Amino acid sequence: MYNSLGIEHFSIALGGTDRLQELDLSENNIGTANFVLLQRVFKKNINIELLNLADCRLNGGQAMLMCDSLMQNQKLKYLYIRNSNL
């Protein structure tokens, strides 16, 4: 697990908009602490239609956080979570 200043800045930038429709973070071992930072992106962007987290090695706790953050999203059509430890 590691903390990434890049992920923090990424989440601040995308958390400031609500126009995001597709987000592909596949093949990144984001880590638990960094995944928490991404929740502001999921909460703010309620119109995300495609979310690709394949090969990010999510665990059950991260998946629960993501689901809680996506509760207001009525447009999600594609969610990829291949190779996760759920």
C-alpha positions in Angstrom: 0.0 0.0 0.0 1.3 3.4 -0.8 0.0 7.0 -0.9 0.2 8.8 -4.2 0.2 12.6 -4.5 -0.7 12.0 -8.2 -3.9 10.1 -7.3 -4.8 12.9 -4.8 -4.5 15.6 -7.4 -6.3 13.5 -9.9 -9.2 13.0 -7.5 -9.3 16.7 -6.7 -9.4 17.7 -10.3 -12.1 15.1 -11.3 -14.0 15.7 -8.1 -14.5 19.3 -9.2 -16.6 18.4 -12.2 -19.8 16.5 -12.7 -19.5 15.9 -16.4 -17.4 12.7 -16.4 -19.0 9.9 -18.4 -16.2 7.3 -18.7 -13.3 6.5 -16.4 -10.7 3.9 -17.1 -8.3 3.2 -14.3 -7.6 -0.4 -15.3 -4.3 -2.1 -14.7 -3.3 0.2 -11.8 -2.7 -1.2 -8.4 -4.2 1.8 -6.7 -4.0 0.7 -3.1 -6.5 1.0 -0.3 -5.5 4.5 0.9 -5.5 5.9 -2.7 -8.8 4.2 -3.5 -10.4 6.2 -0.7 -9.3 9.4 -2.4 -11.2 8.4 -5.6 -14.5 8.2 -3.8 -15.1 12.0 -4.3 -14.9 11.4 -8.1 -17.5 8.6 -7.9 -19.8 10.7 -5.7 -19.6 13.9 -7.7 -19.9 12.3 -11.2 -23.3 10.7 -11.0 -23.5 10.3 -14.8 -20.6 7.9 -15.2 -21.7 5.3 -17.7 -18.5 3.3 -17.9 -16.2 2.6 -15.0 -13.2 0.3 -15.7 -11.4 -0.9 -12.6 -10.2 -4.2 -14.1 -6.9 -5.5 -12.8 -6.8 -2.9 -10.0 -7.0 -5.7 -7.4 -9.8 -4.2 -5.5 -10.7 -5.9 -2.2 -14.1 -6.2 -0.6 -13.8 -3.1 1.5 -12.9 -1.0 -1.5 -15.8 -2.5 -3.5 -18.2 -1.5 -0.6 -16.8 2.1 -0.7 -17.3 2.2 -4.4 -20.8 0.9 -4.2 -21.7 3.5 -1.5 -20.3 6.3 -3.6 -22.1 5.1 -6.8 -25.6 4.9 -5.1 -26.7 8.2 -6.7 -25.6 7.1 -10.2 -28.6 6.1 -12.3 -26.6 5.8 -15.6 -23.9 3.3 -14.9 -24.0 0.7 -17.7 -20.5 -0.9 -17.7 -18.5 -1.8 -14.6 -15.4 -3.8 -15.0 -13.7 -5.2 -11.9 -11.8 -8.2 -13.3 -9.1 -9.7 -11.1 -10.4 -8.3 -7.9 -10.3 -10.0 -4.5 -13.9 -9.7 -3.7 
